[in-house]
Amino acid sequence: MLRLFCTVFFLHLSLNEAFANKLTLSEALSLVERTDPDLSVSSSKVTESEAAVKGARSAHWPTVSARAAQSLHGGSYGIFLTQSIYSGGETSAKVAVAKKTRELSIIEQQETKRAARIKVINAFYETLFALHRLNLSSDLANQLQKILKDSESAWINRAISRSEYLEIQLNAQRIQERRGEDELALRSGIRVLRDLLKLHTLEPQDLEGTLSVNKLNKLDTREVLQKVKQNSTLVIKAQTLVEKMNSEEDQVLSADLPRLSVVSSYQVDRDFTLIRDTSNTGNFTAYLLLTVPLFSGFSRYHTKDVFTQRRTQVELQKNKAEMTQEQEVTAFLEKLASIEKILATVKERGAINQDMTQEVDKLYKAKMISSQSWFNSKMLSMELQLKQFQLIKDYLVTRGMLEQVMEPLAMNFG
């Protein structure tokens, strides 16, 4: 009980102190691999399949059994050792089926791992985007509060009209509502990320990261498609299923083949009546046992057709998986290219808008434009920044998902 308590306590410390300074995306991806329950279940299935392989291999070892027969007139007792020499390929087929089952469980484990990491990538960047939105709306809200305070005294002193004052007040309320919406979005993002990582506490200030891309690296379409095809769990799973079916077919058809084994025994026979009791000395024997099946029904005659149809179905699934994967990757690459073009345009507009905003600030301080014109300029500037952050977030998420699909699979089948 003490050991269990210590384990849970130190696990709690490790999860909450793993990012004692800041939680980066890399640390979040590493953390989800240790805390995701689906990944724990898939790991358990891998362990189970490894035990099944060992169990199938145990058929190569000899078996030892004891037999006893008793009647009123005597009895027979013995120990028998049986070693299979040839089983028609059944044992090898069972081992092959168990190995392929283990491979499938490892592939499913990798699929679960990728899915968990992609969820974290989405949640991490969505949370950063919500944080940037809140920072922008909060900054504008603070500026408006200062202007609202100054305009109140200006209205009292008749320096501005009542309508202009009410307009400033209305704009301040609008941006406050927007900041409230951004706060809710940030809380939602934090909650999703915290639940994914199984953390007790997580605050916005715990995150380390920014929505920025220093350089947009071009991706070679042919190279990406080749890497994805090599590491596609859908394609590898379909191929493994075909190989497993081949082994299952060999296992079923082996029932029609002869068996050969060596049997060794040490047996004692006893013969007794009401008058006397005689015991024979033990006898050691060894012989070859050949078993030839003659007729086992007609079901196996149709087995080959059954497995042929199953393989055809899996091959079709494999081709569909390859096509689907290629379409998805092509869509990813097209989306990245589209984002790059739009982002370049938005950055140019942002640079122009920044100069314009500075000029508007000067004009407003000189009281050459109205507060509504100043507010409209600020809102336009904020929308452009949000558009840029949105594009960068979409780019980073899409690029992260693509990198996960291209990442080599850690599958050591043994």
Secondary structure as UniProt FT lines:
FT   HELIX           2..17
FT   TURN            18..19
FT   HELIX           25..35
FT   HELIX           37..57
FT   HELIX           58..60
FT   STRAND          63..71
FT   TURN            72..73
FT   STRAND          74..86
FT   TURN            88..89
FT   HELIX           90..156
FT   TURN            157..158
FT   HELIX           162..197
FT   HELIX           204..206
FT   HELIX           221..230
FT   HELIX           233..253
FT   HELIX           254..256
FT   STRAND          259..272
FT   STRAND          277..279
FT   STRAND          283..291
FT   HELIX           299..302
FT   HELIX           303..365
FT   TURN            366..367
FT   HELIX           371..406
//
